[in-house]
Amino acid sequence: MTVSSPAPIITLKNISFSYGNGPALEDVSFNVAPLDYVSIVGPNGGGKTTLLKLMLGLLKPTSGDIRIFGKSPEQARPLIGYVPQQFQFDPKFPVRVIDVVLMGRLNPGTPFGGYLQNDRKAAMSALQEMDLADICRRHFSELSGGQRQRVLIARALASDPKLLMLDEPTANIDVAAQNELYEFLQGINQRMTVVVVTHDASFVAAFVKSVLCVNRRVVKHPTSEFTDEMSTDLHGGKVRFVQHDHIHRTTENGESAHD
């Protein structure tokens, strides 16, 4: 008896996209399975963030079809938690950690601050998962870079998503905070699919299950097949890389470019 594979969470078929001055992505096709943990890597300007925005429905493809949970990206948006690369805030405005996380419970037409008991319960649950419940009343501006990123992940989790997407979540935080963040994401991956855009090839092999190599075209690899030679070819030069054999081994040969 043949056991059928579960339906993919994400399906892209023959996707192309152009900003008007030439193609950013060409003929992109791949699937992402339930509970996969995918890193999108590639050179500066190769199309990593563009690909993420297409899957979020923030951009529309020039051609091809995108399905998220069998729906269009716009229809699937309530099922997606999103952590953007930049979070703009006024450091002089005394917004508390709990207030930032509660933003993840806002719906169109819901006034800011009009939260129900279930909203506050969901926000506190997300903070507990990110080990931040004890600082929920602190001002966001008082936190370290790593703590701020975990708060933004908690904000995404508060919406009870089935898919989590993050754009460069480790930008501008130190190595210790990066490793801590990766470990939290591994825990989240036990119950939902995670897709991360990153410039750091060391992240790819040490933590994720699949790699999407993006440079106008896209090739998907299991992590076990992704080598430092592939990373060098993709970026056009040497990058920092960690081989993943269930034991972390780090070699440092320089830094990859930011997207």
JOVENSUL-V831018 format. One record per helix or strand of 3 or more residues. SS is the DSSP state (H for helix, E for strand). FROM is the first residue (numbers start at 1). TO is the last residue. If there is no record, write none. Layout:
BEGIN
SS&FROM&TO  SS&FROM&TO
END
This chain:
BEGIN
E&10&18  E&23&32  E&37&41  H&48&56  E&63&68  H&73&79  E&80&83  H&97&105  H&117&129  H&133&135  H&140&142  H&145&157  E&163&167  H&175&188  E&193&197  H&201&207  E&210&214  E&218&222  H&223&225  H&228&235  E&241&244  E&248&251
END
